[in-house]
Amino acid sequence: MTNALFVVSEEGYWAEECVEPLTTLSDAGVDVTVATPSGDPPVVDERSTDPENVGEETAEHVRDVIESDERLDDPEPLATVSADGYDSVVFPGGHGTEWDVNQDKHARTLLRDAVEGDDGTALVVCHAVGILAFTRDSDGDLLVEGRQVTGFPNDWEEGIVDEHDRMPDGRKLPYWVEDEVKAAGGEWDAELDADASVRTDGDLITARGPGSSSAAAETLVEALGLDVPSQA
């Protein structure tokens, strides 16, 4: 059976960016395991379940999944899992990834092994794309160098943080994803004029943000050689 490992933040993941791939892959028959840096349950960014931010329909949908999906309640610690055991590794985004997942050595190893392995595929979404700026390949080179990628753009970040790079909750954002990925050699294009942005470079799939989550999930399903589930 095709399986996937989800690496989800304990510092604040964006609901849609986790829920859309989670439900799409599950509906396609993929066996999903959830992991977090410490093994504690992932923590959702409350802004991503607020109807005023994401709309009533999206808020209701993501809340239903988060509250009912037991896989999110009992994750594995990152240090105990290996990319070799999975057909795909998925990194949902959210600002919280900048404080834990993107800085976690085991998460970086999972990403490297998924992209370099003969059979694996990695999907990295939104702020989680920042992990590419800090992940090195087996030769010690930055994994993203020369790769075509998308992710959370500076143009959007400007509308969220204040003049001191502080988030609405008061935390200072450590870095801007676009800046770091470009500096690491990534060929960046967030396709700001497009409704969705998903880019595939070898076994690496990247997605821009929440609105690209569904397209990203379908791209991954196809990359795994499976049929995309029909929309209800």
C-alpha positions as CSV (number, residue, x, y, z in Angstrom):
1,M,0.0,0.0,0.0
2,T,1.2,3.5,-0.8
3,N,2.1,5.5,2.3
4,A,3.1,9.0,3.2
5,L,4.6,10.7,6.3
6,F,3.3,14.1,7.3
7,V,5.8,16.4,9.2
8,V,3.6,18.9,11.0
9,S,4.5,21.8,13.2
10,E,4.0,22.1,16.9
11,E,4.4,25.9,16.7
12,G,1.5,26.6,14.4
13,Y,0.6,24.8,11.1
14,W,-1.8,26.3,8.6
15,A,-4.9,24.1,8.7
16,E,-5.8,24.0,5.0
17,E,-2.2,23.2,4.0
18,C,-2.3,20.1,6.2
19,V,-6.0,19.1,5.8
20,E,-6.1,19.3,2.0
21,P,-3.2,16.9,1.3
22,L,-4.2,14.7,4.3
23,T,-7.7,14.1,3.0
24,T,-6.8,14.0,-0.7
25,L,-4.1,11.4,-0.1
26,S,-6.3,9.4,2.2
27,D,-9.2,9.4,-0.3
28,A,-6.7,8.2,-2.9
29,G,-5.9,5.2,-0.7
30,V,-2.7,6.4,0.8
31,D,-1.8,5.3,4.3
32,V,-0.8,8.4,6.2
33,T,1.4,8.7,9.3
34,V,1.8,12.0,11.2
35,A,5.1,13.0,12.8
36,T,6.1,16.1,14.8
37,P,9.5,17.3,16.1
38,S,8.9,16.1,19.6
39,G,6.1,13.6,19.1
40,D,3.5,15.9,20.8
41,P,0.4,16.6,18.9
42,P,0.7,19.3,16.2
43,V,-0.7,22.8,17.0
44,V,-2.8,24.6,14.5
45,D,-2.5,28.3,13.8
46,E,-5.8,29.6,15.1
47,R,-5.9,32.2,12.3
48,S,-6.3,29.4,9.8
49,T,-9.5,28.1,11.5
50,D,-11.0,31.6,11.9
51,P,-14.0,32.1,9.5
52,E,-13.1,35.8,9.3
53,N,-9.7,34.9,7.8
54,V,-10.5,31.8,5.7
55,G,-14.3,31.9,5.2
56,E,-17.0,29.9,6.9
57,E,-16.8,26.8,4.5
58,T,-13.1,26.4,4.8
59,A,-13.1,27.0,8.6
60,E,-15.9,24.4,9.1
61,H,-14.1,21.8,6.9
62,V,-10.7,22.1,8.5
63,R,-12.1,22.1,12.0
64,D,-14.1,18.9,11.4
65,V,-11.0,17.1,10.1
66,I,-8.7,18.4,12.9
67,E,-11.2,17.4,15.6
68,S,-12.0,14.0,14.1
69,D,-8.8,12.7,12.6
70,E,-7.0,10.6,15.2
71,R,-3.8,10.6,13.3
72,L,-3.2,14.2,14.3
73,D,-3.6,13.3,18.0
74,D,-1.0,10.6,18.1
75,P,2.1,11.6,16.0
76,E,5.5,9.9,15.9
77,P,8.6,11.8,17.0
78,L,10.7,12.8,14.0
79,A,13.8,11.2,15.4
80,T,12.1,7.8,15.2
81,V,11.0,7.8,11.5
82,S,12.9,7.4,8.2
83,A,12.0,8.4,4.7
84,D,13.0,4.9,3.5
85,G,9.7,3.6,5.0
86,Y,7.5,6.0,3.0
87,D,6.6,6.7,-0.6
88,S,6.3,10.4,0.1
89,V,7.1,12.9,2.9
90,V,4.7,15.9,3.2
91,F,5.6,19.2,4.9
92,P,2.5,21.3,5.5
93,G,3.2,25.0,6.0
94,G,2.3,27.7,8.4
95,H,4.5,30.4,10.1
96,G,5.1,28.0,12.9
97,T,7.4,25.8,10.8
98,E,10.0,28.6,11.0
99,W,10.4,27.8,14.7
100,D,10.5,24.1,14.6
101,V,10.2,21.9,11.5
102,N,12.5,24.0,9.2
103,Q,15.2,24.1,11.9
104,D,15.0,20.4,12.8
105,K,17.9,18.2,11.7
106,H,15.7,15.1,11.5
107,A,13.2,16.9,9.3
108,R,16.0,18.0,7.0
109,T,17.2,14.5,6.8
110,L,13.8,13.3,5.9
111,L,13.5,15.9,3.1
112,R,17.0,15.1,1.7
113,D,16.4,11.3,1.7
114,A,12.9,11.7,0.1
115,V,14.3,13.8,-2.7
116,E,17.5,11.9,-3.3
117,G,16.0,8.4,-2.9
118,D,15.1,6.2,-5.8
119,D,11.4,6.0,-4.9
120,G,10.5,8.9,-2.6
121,T,8.8,12.1,-3.3
122,A,8.6,15.3,-1.1
123,L,5.8,17.9,-1.1
124,V,6.7,21.1,0.7
125,V,4.1,23.8,1.2
126,C,4.2,27.5,1.9
127,H,6.4,28.5,4.9
128,A,7.7,25.0,5.1
129,V,9.5,25.7,1.8
130,G,12.0,27.6,4.1
131,I,13.5,24.2,5.1
132,L,15.1,24.1,1.7
133,A,17.3,27.0,2.6
134,F,18.9,24.9,5.3
135,T,18.9,21.4,3.9
136,R,22.0,20.0,2.3
137,D,22.3,17.0,0.0
138,S,24.6,14.0,0.5
139,D,27.5,15.9,-1.0
140,G,27.1,18.8,1.4
141,D,25.6,21.2,-1.2
142,L,22.4,23.0,-0.6
143,L,19.5,20.8,-1.8
144,V,17.6,23.7,-3.4
145,E,20.4,25.0,-5.5
146,G,19.3,25.2,-9.1
147,R,15.9,23.8,-8.4
148,Q,12.6,25.3,-9.6
149,V,10.5,26.2,-6.6
150,T,7.6,28.2,-5.3
151,G,6.6,29.1,-1.8
152,F,5.2,31.9,0.4
153,P,6.3,35.2,-1.3
154,N,7.6,38.4,0.2
155,D,4.7,40.3,-1.3
156,W,2.3,38.4,1.0
157,E,4.6,38.5,4.1
158,E,4.6,42.3,3.9
159,G,0.9,42.2,4.7
160,I,1.3,40.1,7.8
161,V,4.3,41.2,9.8
162,D,4.8,44.8,11.1
163,E,7.8,47.0,10.5
164,H,9.8,45.0,13.0
165,D,8.9,41.7,11.4
166,R,6.6,40.8,14.3
167,M,3.7,38.5,13.8
168,P,0.2,39.4,14.9
169,D,0.8,37.3,18.0
170,G,3.9,39.3,18.8
171,R,6.6,36.8,17.8
172,K,9.3,38.1,15.6
173,L,9.6,36.2,12.3
174,P,13.1,34.7,12.1
175,Y,13.4,35.0,8.3
176,W,11.4,35.5,5.1
177,V,11.1,32.3,3.1
178,E,11.6,33.8,-0.3
179,D,14.8,35.6,0.7
180,E,16.4,32.6,2.3
181,V,15.5,30.1,-0.5
182,K,16.8,32.5,-3.2
183,A,20.0,33.0,-1.2
184,A,20.4,29.3,-1.1
185,G,20.3,29.1,-4.9
186,G,16.7,28.2,-5.5
187,E,15.1,29.2,-8.8
188,W,12.2,31.0,-7.2
189,D,8.9,31.9,-8.9
190,A,5.7,32.2,-6.8
191,E,3.6,32.9,-9.9
192,L,1.8,35.8,-8.2
193,D,-0.6,36.3,-11.1
194,A,-1.8,32.6,-10.9
195,D,-4.6,31.3,-8.8
196,A,-2.4,28.5,-7.6
197,S,1.3,27.8,-7.8
198,V,2.7,24.3,-7.7
199,R,6.2,23.5,-9.1
200,T,7.8,20.1,-9.6
201,D,11.5,19.6,-10.0
202,G,12.5,15.9,-9.9
203,D,11.2,14.4,-6.7
204,L,10.5,17.7,-5.1
205,I,7.1,19.4,-5.3
206,T,6.6,22.8,-3.8
207,A,3.4,24.8,-3.3
208,R,2.9,28.5,-2.7
209,G,0.3,28.7,0.1
210,P,-3.2,27.7,1.2
211,G,-4.9,28.3,-2.1
212,S,-2.4,25.9,-3.8
213,S,-3.0,23.1,-1.3
214,S,-5.6,21.2,-3.3
215,A,-3.6,21.4,-6.5
216,A,-0.4,20.4,-4.7
217,A,-2.2,17.4,-3.2
218,E,-3.4,16.3,-6.6
219,T,0.0,16.8,-8.1
220,L,1.5,14.5,-5.4
221,V,-1.2,11.8,-5.9
222,E,-0.4,11.8,-9.6
223,A,3.3,11.6,-8.9
224,L,2.6,8.5,-6.8
225,G,0.9,6.9,-9.7
226,L,-2.5,7.0,-8.2
227,D,-5.9,8.3,-9.4
228,V,-6.9,11.7,-8.1
229,P,-10.1,11.4,-6.0
230,S,-13.2,12.9,-7.6
231,Q,-14.5,16.0,-5.9
232,A,-17.7,15.7,-3.9
